[in-house]
Amino acid sequence: MTGFLGEYESTLDAKGRFLLPAGFKKQLSDGAGDQFVINRGFEKCLSLYPMNEWQPIFERISKLNDFDPKVREFRRYFLNGATILELDSAGRLLIPKNLLSYASLEKDIVLAAATNKIEIWDKGKYQEFFENFSPGAYSDLAQQVMGGGDNNISI
């Protein structure tokens, strides 16, 4: 399983390409290859999955009950715009125009680790996200997510 750590700044060129940071390349698992899937993130960012991480997610989504309207709605949102990308000879990835628009990406971007994927954010929106999140709110969130029930983990 791939696991990513860190955040890196990058720049989009006029065609919407960016260089995958060497720090993330080094963290790719041996079976990851040069193919990725990019799609909409849950916030106004993009999610970049190495192909070996995308495949189990896609298989799980494929097995969901198609007769459930919530499943169909989720599939449409999650899979709409998902695109296979491949590193070019210079180590760049080309973001499709519809996804550039969705995440409001223009030039300066941040690539941030998110366990098995990399989130791609507009630099200004990424900074704003952290500026508007107080230490107290972070502590409360950590308690809610990590501190109760079966999730009792000491950090």
Residue pairs with C-beta under 8 A, 6 or more apart in sequence:
1 29
1 53
1 116
2 27
2 28
2 29
2 32
2 50
2 52
2 53
2 116
3 27
3 115
3 116
4 24
4 27
4 113
4 114
4 115
4 116
4 117
4 118
5 27
5 113
6 23
6 24
6 27
6 112
6 113
7 110
7 111
7 112
7 113
8 21
8 23
8 24
8 110
8 111
9 108
9 109
9 110
9 111
9 123
10 18
10 19
10 21
10 108
10 109
10 110
10 111
11 18
11 107
11 108
11 109
12 18
12 95
12 100
12 105
12 106
12 107
12 108
12 109
13 92
15 94
16 94
16 95
16 96
16 97
16 100
16 105
17 88
17 92
17 93
17 94
17 95
18 92
18 93
18 95
18 109
18 111
18 120
19 90
19 91
19 92
20 87
20 91
20 92
20 93
20 111
21 111
24 111
24 113
24 118
25 91
28 50
29 50
29 52
31 52
32 50
32 51
32 52
32 53
33 50
33 51
33 52
34 86
34 87
35 50
35 51
35 84
35 85
35 86
36 48
36 49
36 50
36 51
36 54
36 84
36 85
36 86
36 87
36 93
37 48
37 49
37 51
37 54
37 82
37 83
37 84
37 85
38 46
38 47
38 48
38 49
38 82
38 83
38 85
38 93
38 95
38 96
38 99
38 120
39 46
39 47
39 49
39 78
39 79
39 81
39 82
39 83
39 99
40 46
40 47
40 77
40 78
40 80
40 81
40 99
40 102
40 103
41 47
41 103
41 119
41 120
43 129
44 102
44 103
44 104
44 122
44 125
45 103
45 119
45 120
45 121
45 122
45 125
45 126
46 95
46 99
46 102
46 103
46 105
46 119
46 120
47 114
47 117
47 118
47 119
47 120
48 85
48 93
48 111
48 117
48 118
48 119
48 120
49 57
49 116
49 117
50 116
50 117
51 84
53 116
53 117
61 74
61 75
61 78
61 79
64 71
64 74
64 75
65 71
66 72
81 96
81 98
81 99
81 102
83 96
83 99
85 93
85 94
85 95
86 93
87 93
88 94
95 105
95 120
99 105
100 106
103 120
103 121
103 122
104 122
104 125
105 120
105 122
106 122
108 122
108 123
108 124
109 120
109 121
109 122
109 123
110 120
110 121
110 122
110 123
110 126
111 118
111 119
111 120
111 121
112 118
112 119
112 121
112 126
113 119
121 129
142 155
145 151
146 152
146 153
146 155
